[in-house]
């Protein structure tokens, strides 16, 4: 009997210790979870992550800890790790609607639409009127082009909750694609009535009025919004954009300035004002405002990158390079500035630098179309056509709509005399962008090379119809006319216009000089042709044109030198036969003899 009592006491003591240990573990994991939640709220993301991991280590089925870990990883920018955490939470508690919706969102971001739809259908089976699930499914249906279904889902959300602004906006976008535009304004007005303080439906209504050309109505909506919220700098900025869009530049400037006045320490309105000045060509004011932005946030990499792009767009590569360097000093891994750095190098002909920088990016996994494009253009500049083609093909395969890459690939094919392939790329660009000028210029050059002079003429003239100030097409058309024995007066008009637009372009200088030669105006031709040769001393055609002009002036020595140099560089350029004939006509050049025995006394 005594033994049984002793056994019972030992068992009870062991059970008590077991219960105590379990309680202690529960308390510890709860403590870690609470610590992590507090750290997450304070923005201490790394410490929060460690606390949640400790809680999970104590209980691998701790769903709430996985959820908070997922949120932490999202805020850290690690979406892959966040997805893994939410997936685990969803596995632990498949009936947690909040977790399932997060998981569906991740599937949609990864364009795994069937998986997203499976999750959303499961949620809606459990909760048929869940507006978040309905919205996600409607968005998915819109992505999949199932527009009538998307429309029905957004309408259902509005019926369930008329305050859902995003549902009204999504519904109007779907209806625009469906071509059902008659009811858009009433729908947007209903959204505004239901949510009078919401800004987005008012802006959507403004856009709709602008599409319909109802400027006064659009302006009235914006001014009404401002009346309700006069101190809102964002609204003033939107008003500025509205005035800019309808061409009222003084009013636009006033609105942008008011936005800056309302929020003097906010970068957004300041940068909008600078961008406005840049767009209207007011470089002086743009420079001043951008400088204020840099002063306000000297280490802001996005501001520095924006200023660098402003200078690069204006052709001021020294200044652009300065600000790119500043941006990369602030954040060496900032990809937009690294790409801009390569663009500037391409503009300056630093091809080896581009190859080195692209090697680093590709090794880091940055296999972006822009990286392949810049690499391809550098290889093209270096004359390595096979590798250039490979890089540009990579860019196009990654992004079939990449117009610059297609044009670059067309140039490679053109240089390799693969004119059919070059033409195919040019036509593909016109499908993507029917008014693209560079594609027409290329197609005109291809047609010329293939002997279809009329088609080349048409491409150049079409480009000039789209943009009469497009200098390259004017130059090519002028040269085509003089080459084919066309109207020299018309050719002269186009060449002069091209020179006005591109005063330092060696090709344009040569074209105009050659037209003067054909017109017999040799004294006018020589300065232009000499300048083109000075710019491109190894171009046999330019040397040929200059030599022929010297011959007409009776300058035998200069003529023979230029023509011999041209033929020394190439035997097959256009005009090589005429160059040889002229050299035969001119005969040998007699070198001046040095008098012997002349001591100079």
C-alpha positions as CSV (number, residue, x, y, z in Angstrom):
1,X,0.0,0.0,0.0
2,X,2.9,2.3,0.9
3,X,4.5,1.6,-2.5
4,X,1.3,2.5,-4.4
5,X,1.0,5.8,-2.6
6,X,4.6,6.6,-3.3
7,X,4.0,5.8,-7.0
8,X,1.0,8.1,-7.2
9,X,2.9,11.0,-5.6
10,X,5.8,10.6,-8.1
11,X,3.3,10.5,-11.0
12,X,1.5,13.6,-9.8
13,X,4.8,15.4,-9.3
14,X,5.9,14.5,-12.9
15,X,2.5,15.6,-14.4
16,X,2.8,18.9,-12.4
17,X,6.3,19.5,-13.8
18,X,5.1,18.7,-17.4
19,X,2.2,21.2,-17.0
20,X,4.5,23.8,-15.6
21,X,6.9,23.3,-18.6
22,X,4.1,23.6,-21.1
23,X,2.8,26.7,-19.4
24,X,6.3,28.2,-19.4
25,X,6.7,27.5,-23.1
26,X,3.4,29.1,-23.9
27,X,4.3,32.2,-21.9
28,X,7.7,32.4,-23.7
29,X,6.3,32.2,-27.2
30,X,3.7,34.7,-26.3
31,X,6.3,37.0,-24.9
32,X,8.4,36.7,-28.1
33,X,5.3,37.3,-30.2
34,X,4.4,40.4,-28.1
35,X,7.9,41.7,-28.3
36,X,8.0,41.2,-32.1
37,X,4.6,43.0,-32.5
38,X,5.9,46.0,-30.4
39,X,9.2,46.2,-32.4
40,X,7.2,45.9,-35.7
41,X,5.1,48.9,-34.6
42,X,8.2,50.9,-33.9
43,X,9.8,50.0,-37.3
44,X,12.5,47.9,-35.8
45,X,12.1,45.3,-38.5
46,X,15.2,43.2,-38.0
47,X,14.6,42.8,-34.3
48,X,11.0,42.1,-34.9
49,X,11.9,39.4,-37.4
50,X,14.1,37.7,-34.8
51,X,11.4,37.7,-32.1
52,X,8.8,36.1,-34.5
53,X,11.3,33.5,-35.5
54,X,12.0,32.6,-31.8
55,X,8.2,32.3,-31.3
56,X,7.9,30.0,-34.3
57,X,10.9,28.0,-33.1
58,X,8.9,27.2,-29.9
59,X,5.8,26.4,-31.9
60,X,6.0,25.6,-35.6
61,X,2.2,25.8,-35.8
62,X,2.1,29.4,-34.4
63,X,0.0,30.9,-37.3
64,X,-0.2,34.4,-35.9
65,X,3.6,34.6,-35.7
66,X,3.9,33.5,-39.3
67,X,1.4,36.3,-40.3
68,X,3.4,39.0,-38.4
69,X,6.6,37.6,-39.9
70,X,5.1,37.9,-43.4
71,X,4.1,41.5,-42.7
72,X,7.7,42.2,-41.4
73,X,9.2,40.7,-44.6
74,X,6.9,42.8,-46.8
75,X,8.0,46.0,-45.0
76,X,11.6,44.9,-45.6
77,X,10.9,44.5,-49.3
78,X,11.5,40.7,-49.3
79,X,8.3,39.7,-51.0
80,X,9.5,36.1,-51.6
81,X,10.1,35.5,-47.9
82,X,6.7,37.2,-47.1
83,X,5.0,34.9,-49.5
84,X,6.5,31.8,-47.8
85,X,5.4,33.1,-44.3
86,X,1.8,33.8,-45.5
87,X,1.7,30.4,-47.3
88,X,2.6,28.6,-44.0
89,X,0.0,30.6,-42.1
90,X,-2.6,29.7,-44.6
91,X,-1.6,26.1,-44.4
92,X,-1.9,26.1,-40.6
93,X,-5.3,27.9,-40.6
94,X,-7.1,27.4,-44.0
95,X,-10.2,29.2,-42.6
96,X,-8.4,32.4,-41.8
97,X,-9.8,34.7,-44.5
98,X,-7.4,37.5,-43.9
99,X,-4.4,35.2,-44.5
100,X,-6.0,33.6,-47.5
101,X,-6.6,37.0,-49.1
102,X,-3.0,38.0,-48.6
103,X,-2.0,34.7,-50.2
104,X,-4.3,35.4,-53.2
105,X,-2.8,38.9,-53.5
106,X,0.7,37.4,-53.7
107,X,-0.4,34.9,-56.4
108,X,-1.8,37.8,-58.4
109,X,1.4,39.8,-58.1
110,X,3.3,36.7,-59.4
111,X,0.7,36.5,-62.2
112,X,-0.3,33.0,-61.0
113,X,-3.9,33.7,-61.7
114,X,-5.3,30.1,-61.5
115,X,-3.9,29.7,-58.0
116,X,-5.2,33.1,-57.0
117,X,-8.7,32.3,-58.4
118,X,-8.7,28.9,-56.5
119,X,-8.0,30.7,-53.2
120,X,-10.5,33.5,-53.8
121,X,-13.3,31.0,-54.8
122,X,-12.6,29.1,-51.5
123,X,-12.9,32.4,-49.5
124,X,-16.1,33.4,-51.3
125,X,-17.6,29.9,-50.7
126,X,-17.0,30.5,-47.0
127,X,-18.0,34.2,-47.0
128,X,-20.0,35.1,-50.2
129,X,-20.2,38.8,-49.5
130,X,-16.6,39.5,-48.6
131,X,-15.9,42.7,-50.4
132,X,-12.1,42.3,-50.3
133,X,-12.4,38.9,-52.0
134,X,-14.9,40.2,-54.5
135,X,-12.6,43.1,-55.4
136,X,-9.6,40.9,-55.8
137,X,-11.6,38.5,-58.0
138,X,-12.9,41.4,-60.1
139,X,-9.4,42.7,-60.6
140,X,-8.3,39.2,-61.6
141,X,-11.1,38.9,-64.1
142,X,-10.2,42.3,-65.5
143,X,-6.6,41.1,-65.9
144,X,-7.8,38.0,-67.6
145,X,-10.0,40.0,-70.0
146,X,-13.2,38.5,-68.5
147,X,-14.7,42.0,-68.5
148,X,-18.4,41.2,-68.1
149,X,-17.6,39.1,-65.0
150,X,-15.4,41.8,-63.6
151,X,-18.1,44.4,-64.2
152,X,-20.7,42.2,-62.3
153,X,-18.3,41.7,-59.3
154,X,-17.6,45.5,-59.0
155,X,-21.3,46.2,-59.2
156,X,-22.0,43.6,-56.5
157,X,-19.4,45.4,-54.2
158,X,-21.1,48.7,-54.7
159,X,-24.5,47.2,-53.9
160,X,-23.1,45.7,-50.7
161,X,-21.1,48.7,-49.6
162,X,-21.8,52.0,-51.5
163,X,-18.8,53.6,-49.8
164,X,-16.3,51.4,-51.7
165,X,-14.6,54.1,-53.8
166,X,-12.2,51.7,-55.5
167,X,-15.1,49.6,-56.8
168,X,-16.6,52.6,-58.6
169,X,-13.3,53.5,-60.1
170,X,-12.6,49.9,-61.2
171,X,-16.1,49.6,-62.6
172,X,-15.6,52.7,-64.8
173,X,-12.3,51.4,-66.1
174,X,-13.9,48.1,-67.1
175,X,-16.8,49.9,-68.8
176,X,-14.4,52.1,-70.8
177,X,-12.7,49.0,-72.2
178,X,-16.1,47.5,-72.9
179,X,-17.1,50.7,-74.8
180,X,-20.0,51.3,-72.3
181,X,-19.2,55.0,-71.7
182,X,-22.7,56.5,-71.6
183,X,-23.2,55.8,-67.9
184,X,-19.7,56.8,-66.6
185,X,-20.5,60.3,-65.5
186,X,-23.6,59.3,-63.5
187,X,-21.6,56.5,-61.8
188,X,-18.8,58.8,-60.9
189,X,-21.3,61.4,-59.6
190,X,-22.9,58.8,-57.5
191,X,-19.5,57.9,-56.0
192,X,-18.9,61.5,-55.2
193,X,-22.3,61.9,-53.6
194,X,-21.7,58.8,-51.4
195,X,-18.2,59.9,-50.5
196,X,-18.1,63.7,-50.8
197,X,-14.6,64.0,-49.3
198,X,-13.0,61.4,-51.5
199,X,-10.7,62.9,-54.1
200,X,-10.1,60.0,-56.6
201,X,-13.7,59.9,-58.0
202,X,-13.5,63.7,-58.6
203,X,-10.3,63.3,-60.5
204,X,-11.7,60.5,-62.5
205,X,-14.7,62.7,-63.4
206,X,-12.3,65.5,-64.4
207,X,-10.5,63.1,-66.8
208,X,-13.8,62.0,-68.2
209,X,-14.9,65.6,-68.9
210,X,-11.5,66.3,-70.6
211,X,-12.0,63.2,-72.8
212,X,-15.3,64.7,-73.9
213,X,-13.8,68.1,-74.4
214,X,-15.9,69.6,-71.6
215,X,-13.2,71.9,-70.2
216,X,-15.6,74.1,-68.1
217,X,-17.2,71.1,-66.4
218,X,-13.8,69.6,-65.6
219,X,-12.6,72.9,-64.2
220,X,-15.7,73.3,-62.1
221,X,-15.2,69.9,-60.4
222,X,-11.6,70.7,-59.6
223,X,-12.4,74.1,-58.2
224,X,-15.2,72.6,-56.1
225,X,-12.7,70.1,-54.7
226,X,-10.4,73.0,-53.8
227,X,-13.2,74.9,-52.1
228,X,-13.7,71.9,-49.8
229,X,-10.0,71.5,-49.1
230,X,-8.2,74.8,-50.0
231,X,-5.0,74.0,-48.1
232,X,-4.3,70.7,-49.9
233,X,-1.0,71.0,-51.8
234,X,-1.8,67.8,-53.8
235,X,-5.0,69.4,-55.1
236,X,-3.1,72.5,-56.2
237,X,-0.6,70.3,-58.0
238,X,-3.4,68.5,-59.7
239,X,-4.9,71.9,-60.7
240,X,-1.5,72.9,-62.1
241,X,-1.5,69.7,-64.2
242,X,-5.0,70.4,-65.4
243,X,-4.1,73.9,-66.6
244,X,-0.9,72.5,-68.2
245,X,-3.0,69.9,-70.1
246,X,-5.4,72.6,-71.5
247,X,-2.5,74.9,-72.4
248,X,-3.1,77.6,-69.8
249,X,0.6,77.9,-68.7
250,X,0.4,81.0,-66.5
251,X,-2.5,79.5,-64.5
252,X,-0.5,76.2,-64.3
253,X,2.5,78.0,-63.0
254,X,0.4,79.8,-60.4
255,X,-1.1,76.5,-59.2
256,X,2.2,74.7,-58.9
257,X,3.7,77.7,-57.0
258,X,0.7,77.7,-54.6
259,X,1.3,74.0,-53.9
260,X,5.0,74.8,-53.0
261,X,3.8,77.7,-50.8
262,X,1.4,75.4,-49.0
263,X,4.1,72.7,-48.3
264,X,7.5,74.4,-48.5
265,X,9.3,71.5,-46.9
266,X,7.6,68.9,-49.1
267,X,9.7,67.7,-52.1
268,X,6.7,66.6,-54.2
269,X,5.2,70.0,-55.1
270,X,8.8,71.4,-55.6
271,X,9.8,68.7,-58.0
272,X,6.4,69.1,-59.9
273,X,7.2,72.8,-60.3
274,X,10.7,72.0,-61.6
275,X,9.3,69.4,-64.0
276,X,6.7,72.0,-65.3
277,X,9.5,74.5,-66.1
278,X,11.5,71.7,-67.8
279,X,8.5,70.7,-70.0
280,X,7.8,74.3,-71.2
281,X,11.5,74.8,-71.9
282,X,12.2,77.3,-69.2
283,X,15.6,76.0,-68.4
284,X,16.6,78.8,-66.1
285,X,13.7,78.4,-63.7
286,X,13.9,74.6,-63.9
287,X,17.6,74.7,-62.8
288,X,16.8,77.0,-60.0
289,X,13.9,74.9,-58.6
290,X,15.8,71.6,-59.0
291,X,18.7,73.2,-57.0
292,X,16.2,74.0,-54.3
293,X,15.1,70.4,-54.3
294,X,18.7,69.2,-53.9
295,X,19.2,71.7,-51.1
296,X,16.1,70.5,-49.3
297,X,17.1,66.8,-49.6
298,X,20.8,66.6,-50.4
299,X,21.0,62.9,-50.0
300,X,17.7,61.9,-51.7
301,X,18.8,59.6,-54.5
302,X,15.5,60.0,-56.4
303,X,15.9,63.8,-56.5
304,X,19.5,63.5,-57.6
305,X,18.5,61.0,-60.3
306,X,15.7,63.3,-61.5
307,X,18.1,66.3,-61.8
308,X,20.6,64.1,-63.7
309,X,17.9,63.1,-66.2
310,X,16.9,66.7,-66.7
311,X,20.4,67.6,-67.7
312,X,20.9,64.4,-69.8
313,X,17.7,65.2,-71.7
314,X,19.0,68.7,-72.4
315,X,22.3,67.3,-73.8
316,X,24.3,68.7,-70.8
317,X,26.1,65.4,-70.1
318,X,28.8,67.0,-67.8
319,X,26.1,68.2,-65.4
320,X,24.1,64.9,-65.8
321,X,27.2,62.9,-65.0
322,X,27.9,65.0,-61.9
323,X,24.4,64.4,-60.5
324,X,24.5,60.7,-61.4
325,X,27.8,60.4,-59.4
326,X,26.1,62.2,-56.5
327,X,23.1,59.8,-56.6
328,X,25.3,56.7,-56.7
329,X,27.4,58.1,-53.8
330,X,24.1,58.4,-51.8
331,X,23.1,54.9,-52.9
332,X,25.6,52.8,-54.9
333,X,23.0,50.1,-55.7
334,X,20.3,52.5,-57.0
335,X,19.5,50.8,-60.3
336,X,17.9,53.7,-62.3
337,X,21.1,55.8,-61.7
338,X,23.3,52.9,-62.7
339,X,21.4,52.6,-65.9
340,X,21.6,56.3,-66.6
341,X,25.3,56.2,-66.0
342,X,25.5,53.7,-68.8
343,X,23.3,55.8,-71.1
344,X,25.6,58.7,-70.6
345,X,28.6,56.5,-71.3
346,X,26.9,55.4,-74.6
347,X,26.3,59.0,-75.6
348,X,30.0,59.7,-75.0
349,X,31.2,56.6,-76.9
350,X,32.7,55.0,-73.8
351,X,31.7,51.5,-75.0
352,X,34.2,49.5,-72.9
353,X,32.8,51.1,-69.8
354,X,29.3,50.0,-70.7
355,X,30.5,46.4,-71.2
356,X,32.2,46.4,-67.8
357,X,29.1,47.8,-66.0
358,X,26.7,45.5,-67.8
359,X,28.9,42.5,-66.8
360,X,28.5,43.5,-63.2
361,X,24.7,44.0,-63.4
362,X,24.2,40.7,-65.2
363,X,26.4,38.9,-62.7
364,X,24.2,40.4,-60.0
365,X,21.1,38.9,-61.6
366,X,19.9,42.3,-63.1
367,X,19.1,40.6,-66.4
368,X,16.9,43.5,-67.6
369,X,16.0,44.4,-71.2
370,X,17.6,47.9,-70.7
371,X,20.9,46.3,-69.6
372,X,21.0,44.0,-72.7
373,X,20.0,47.0,-74.9
374,X,22.8,49.2,-73.6
375,X,25.3,46.4,-74.0
376,X,24.1,45.7,-77.5
377,X,24.4,49.3,-78.6
378,X,27.9,49.5,-77.1
379,X,28.9,46.4,-79.1
380,X,27.4,47.9,-82.2
381,X,29.5,51.0,-81.6
382,X,32.6,48.8,-81.3
383,X,31.7,47.0,-84.6
384,X,31.1,43.6,-83.0
385,X,27.9,43.0,-84.9
386,X,27.4,39.3,-83.9
387,X,27.6,40.0,-80.2
388,X,25.5,43.1,-80.6
389,X,22.8,41.1,-82.3
390,X,22.8,38.5,-79.5
391,X,22.5,41.2,-76.8
392,X,19.7,43.1,-78.6
393,X,17.8,39.9,-79.3
394,X,17.9,39.2,-75.6
395,X,16.4,42.6,-74.9
396,X,13.6,42.1,-77.5
397,X,12.8,38.6,-76.3
398,X,12.5,39.8,-72.7
399,X,10.4,42.8,-73.8
400,X,8.8,42.4,-77.3
401,X,7.5,46.0,-77.1
402,X,11.0,47.5,-76.5
403,X,11.1,50.0,-79.4
404,X,14.7,51.2,-78.9
405,X,16.0,47.6,-78.8
406,X,14.1,46.7,-82.0
407,X,15.5,49.8,-83.7
408,X,19.0,48.9,-82.5
409,X,18.6,45.4,-83.8
410,X,17.4,46.8,-87.1
411,X,20.6,48.9,-87.3
412,X,22.7,45.7,-86.7
413,X,20.9,44.0,-89.5
414,X,21.4,47.0,-91.7
415,X,25.1,47.1,-91.1
416,X,25.3,43.4,-91.9
417,X,23.4,44.0,-95.2
418,X,20.6,41.8,-93.9
419,X,18.1,44.3,-95.3
420,X,15.0,42.1,-95.1
421,X,15.6,41.5,-91.4
422,X,16.2,45.2,-90.8
423,X,12.9,46.0,-92.6
424,X,11.0,43.4,-90.5
425,X,12.2,45.1,-87.3
426,X,11.3,48.5,-88.6
427,X,7.8,47.4,-89.6
428,X,7.4,45.8,-86.1
429,X,8.2,49.1,-84.6
430,X,5.5,50.8,-86.7
431,X,3.0,48.3,-85.5
432,X,3.9,49.2,-81.9
433,X,4.2,53.0,-82.6
434,X,2.6,54.0,-85.9
435,X,4.0,57.5,-85.7
436,X,7.6,56.5,-84.9
437,X,10.0,58.7,-86.9
438,X,13.2,56.7,-86.4
439,X,11.5,53.6,-87.8
440,X,10.5,55.5,-91.0
441,X,14.0,56.8,-91.3
442,X,15.4,53.3,-91.1
443,X,12.9,51.9,-93.5
444,X,13.7,54.7,-96.0
445,X,17.4,53.8,-95.8
446,X,16.6,50.1,-96.2
447,X,14.4,50.8,-99.3
448,X,17.2,53.0,-100.7
449,X,19.8,50.2,-100.2
450,X,17.4,47.7,-101.8
451,X,17.0,49.9,-104.9
452,X,13.4,51.0,-104.2
453,X,14.0,54.8,-104.5
454,X,10.3,55.7,-104.6
455,X,9.6,53.8,-101.4
456,X,12.5,55.5,-99.7
457,X,11.2,58.9,-100.8
458,X,7.8,58.0,-99.4
459,X,9.1,57.0,-96.0
460,X,11.2,60.2,-95.7
461,X,8.3,62.4,-96.7
462,X,5.9,60.6,-94.4
463,X,8.2,61.2,-91.5
464,X,8.3,64.9,-92.4
465,X,4.5,65.0,-92.5
466,X,4.4,63.7,-89.0
467,X,7.1,66.1,-87.8
468,X,8.2,68.8,-90.2
469,X,11.1,69.5,-87.9
470,X,12.7,66.1,-88.1
471,X,16.1,66.9,-89.5
472,X,17.4,63.4,-90.2
473,X,14.5,62.7,-92.7
474,X,15.1,66.1,-94.3
475,X,18.8,65.3,-94.8
476,X,18.2,61.8,-96.2
477,X,15.5,63.0,-98.6
478,X,17.8,65.8,-99.8
479,X,20.7,63.4,-100.4
480,X,18.3,60.9,-102.1
481,X,17.2,63.7,-104.5
482,X,20.7,64.7,-105.4
483,X,21.9,61.1,-105.7
484,X,19.1,60.2,-108.0
485,X,19.2,63.3,-110.2
486,X,16.1,64.8,-108.7
487,X,15.1,68.5,-108.2
488,X,18.2,70.3,-106.9
489,X,16.1,73.3,-105.7
490,X,13.9,71.0,-103.6
491,X,17.0,69.1,-102.3
492,X,18.6,72.4,-101.3
493,X,15.5,73.4,-99.3
494,X,15.5,70.1,-97.4
495,X,19.3,70.2,-96.8
496,X,19.2,73.8,-95.5
497,X,16.4,72.9,-93.2
498,X,18.4,69.9,-91.9
499,X,21.4,72.1,-91.3
500,X,19.3,74.4,-89.3
501,X,18.2,71.6,-87.1
502,X,21.6,69.8,-87.0
503,X,24.3,72.4,-87.6
504,X,27.2,70.2,-86.5
505,X,26.1,67.0,-88.2
506,X,28.8,65.8,-90.6
507,X,26.3,64.0,-92.8
508,X,24.2,67.1,-93.2
509,X,27.3,69.3,-94.0
510,X,28.3,66.8,-96.7
511,X,24.8,66.6,-98.1
512,X,24.5,70.4,-98.5
513,X,28.0,70.7,-99.8
514,X,27.4,68.1,-102.4
515,X,24.2,69.8,-103.5
516,X,26.2,73.0,-104.0
517,X,28.7,71.0,-106.1
518,X,25.9,69.7,-108.3
519,X,24.6,73.3,-108.7
520,X,28.1,74.4,-109.7
521,X,28.5,76.6,-106.6
522,X,31.9,75.3,-105.7
523,X,33.0,78.1,-103.4
524,X,29.9,77.6,-101.3
525,X,30.5,73.8,-101.3
526,X,34.2,73.6,-100.1
527,X,33.8,75.0,-96.5
528,X,30.9,72.6,-95.8
529,X,32.7,69.6,-97.3
530,X,36.0,70.4,-95.6
531,X,34.2,70.6,-92.2
532,X,32.5,67.3,-92.8
533,X,35.9,65.7,-93.6
534,X,37.4,67.3,-90.5
535,X,34.7,65.7,-88.4
536,X,35.0,62.3,-90.1
537,X,38.4,62.1,-91.7
538,X,38.1,58.3,-92.5
539,X,34.8,58.6,-94.5
540,X,35.7,57.9,-98.1
541,X,32.5,59.4,-99.5
542,X,33.1,62.7,-97.7
543,X,36.7,62.7,-99.1
544,X,35.5,61.9,-102.6
545,X,33.0,64.8,-102.5
546,X,35.7,67.2,-101.3
547,X,38.2,66.0,-103.9
548,X,35.8,66.4,-106.7
549,X,34.9,69.9,-105.6
550,X,38.6,70.9,-105.4
551,X,39.1,69.6,-108.9
552,X,36.4,71.9,-110.2
553,X,38.2,74.8,-108.5
554,X,41.4,73.9,-110.3
555,X,43.1,72.9,-107.0
556,X,44.8,69.8,-108.4
557,X,47.1,69.0,-105.5
558,X,44.2,69.1,-102.9
559,X,41.9,67.2,-105.3
560,X,44.3,64.4,-105.9
561,X,45.2,64.1,-102.2
562,X,41.5,63.8,-101.2
563,X,40.6,61.4,-103.9
564,X,43.7,59.2,-103.3
565,X,42.9,59.1,-99.6
566,X,39.3,58.1,-100.3
567,X,40.4,55.2,-102.6
568,X,43.0,54.2,-100.1
569,X,40.3,53.7,-97.5
570,X,37.8,51.8,-99.8
571,X,37.6,50.7,-103.4
572,X,33.9,50.2,-103.5
573,X,32.2,53.3,-102.1
574,X,29.6,55.2,-104.1
575,X,31.6,57.4,-106.5
576,X,34.8,55.3,-106.4
577,X,34.7,54.8,-110.2
578,X,34.3,58.6,-110.8
579,X,37.2,59.2,-108.3
580,X,39.5,57.0,-110.3
581,X,38.4,58.7,-113.6
582,X,39.1,62.1,-112.1
583,X,42.5,61.1,-110.9
584,X,43.3,59.9,-114.4
585,X,42.1,63.2,-115.8
586,X,44.1,65.2,-113.4
587,X,47.3,63.2,-114.0
588,X,50.3,62.9,-111.7
589,X,51.0,65.7,-109.2
590,X,54.4,67.3,-109.7
591,X,56.2,67.8,-106.4
592,X,58.0,71.1,-106.0
593,X,61.8,70.6,-106.5
594,X,64.2,72.0,-103.9
595,X,66.9,74.0,-105.7
596,X,70.3,72.3,-105.2
597,X,73.3,74.3,-104.0
598,X,71.2,77.2,-102.8
599,X,72.8,78.3,-99.6
600,X,70.4,81.1,-99.1
601,X,73.1,83.8,-99.6
